[in-house]
Amino acid sequence: MQREQRDLFIQESEHTRQDERDVDKQLRQSDLCSGLDRQVAEQEKARENSKTCNEKWMFGGDSATEVNDAADTLKKGRECDEYNRATVREHETCEKPILLRNKLMDVSLAHLQRLGTSTTDMNVDSHALVSAAECPQKSH
């Protein structure tokens, strides 16, 4: 009976040692994999840095990029200013007939009032506006 127990104990110990070896093997493999992952990540980062440095060298670096960006911003600003000036001119062109008409209406009303004619009888609006259809449209 003791021999069987001793054999069983030895067998269990062997299984335990095998389990420990399996766990150690898995831990080593896991460490190796994470180490390889780190190496691959570092190599990829080095490739990206190399590519960035190469692009900076080929295209003049960050200062050239900044100059190009500033030139683009300036160009966009000029285009925006030109558009705004054109829009203001267009609005001024549209408002000239309105202002002229209102001025003529005011003069006419003043003349009618001097004559003693009631504006309500004539159904006249002193601030009549030119409709949008009368405003010259810019062709695109």
C-alpha positions, 0 to 999 in steps of 0.5 A, spaced: 500 500 500 505 504 501 508 503 495 502 505 491 501 511 495 509 513 493 508 511 486 501 515 486 505 521 490 511 521 485 506 521 479 502 527 482 509 530 483 511 529 476 504 532 473 505 538 478 512 539 475 510 538 468 504 543 469 510 548 472 514 547 466 508 548 461 506 555 465 514 557 465 514 555 457 507 559 456 510 565 460 517 565 456 513 565 450 509 570 452 515 575 454 518 573 447 512 575 443 511 582 447 518 583 446 517 582 439 511 586 439 515 592 442 521 591 437 516 591 431 513 597 434 520 600 435 522 598 427 515 601 425 516 608 429 523 608 426 521 607 419 516 613 420 521 617 423 525 616 417 520 617 412 518 624 415 525 626 416 526 624 408 520 628 406 523 634 410 529 633 407 526 633 400 521 638 401 525 643 405 523 641 412 518 644 416 520 652 415 518 650 407 511 647 409 510 653 414 511 658 408 507 654 403 501 654 408 502 662 410 502 663 402 496 659 401 492 663 407 494 669 404 492 667 397 485 665 401 485 672 404 486 675 398 480 671 394 476 673 400 477 680 400 476 680 392 469 677 393 467 682 399 469 688 395 465 685 389 459 684 393 460 691 396 460 694 389 454 689 387 450 691 393 452 699 392 449 698 384 443 695 387 442 700 392 443 706 387 436 706 384 433 705 391 436 711 394 435 715 387 427 713 387 426 714 395 430 721 394 425 723 388 419 720 392 421 725 398 422 731 393 415 729 390 412 729 397 415 735 399 412 738 393 405 735 394 405 738 401 407 745 399 401 744 394 396 742 399 395 735 396 394 730 401 399 724 400 393 719 403 389 721 397 394 719 392 396 713 396 404 714 395 409 711 400 415 716 401 419 710 402 418 705 396 423 700 395 425 698 388 424 690 388 429 685 387 427 684 380 429 691 378 436 690 381 441 688 376 443 681 377 451 679 376 452 674 371 456 668 373 
